[in-house]
Amino acid sequence: MLEQLGALAPLTGEGAAARFSAQEWTPGGKVRDGAEAAWDKDGIGAWIRTSISGTVTVSFTVWTRDVDESGYFDDLDAVYEEGERALADVLPVIERSSLTGHLVEAEQTAEDKDEFIAVKKWNLGDRTLTAGLVQPDTDLPVMVVVALETANATATDTA
């Protein structure tokens, strides 16, 4: 799917939604800016977000571990290690895809280091491709996410 989205010029929410539909992803019933914003297929969730500035981000959750019944993790370090192994399994898939000849490794920013437990980034023309392990808050799941984002992204989005 990343290869399909990487070929869109320009990357738009409507164009991404059309690609998801064509690849028979299941829509999640969340319409934003005139296009379906949430998609699922084979246990992978995908979201299309368009920021106020027009930046488009398509993100995928390819691995997730939720908190236990207590609302926390019994062994958070073990969950992080499991997530890092899942991320290590995803990276070669990206690096061996048809995008390979177009990926240029990108430097991590201070923002990346704050947001991700582990991360790898590439520039893909005027876009950024990020694969990382995140936990947005202590009582939220730990996830491996892959995101394709148009250049000059801002933190404010409409999704």
Secondary structure, 3 states (H helix, E strand, C coil): CHHHHHCCCCCCHHHHHHHHHHCCCEECCCEECCEECEEEECCEEEEEEECCCCCEEEEEEEEEECCCCCCCCCCHHHHHHHHHHHHHHHHHHHHCCCCHHHEEECCCCHHHHHHEEEEEEEEECCEEEEEEEECCCCCCCEEEEEEEEECCCCCCCCC
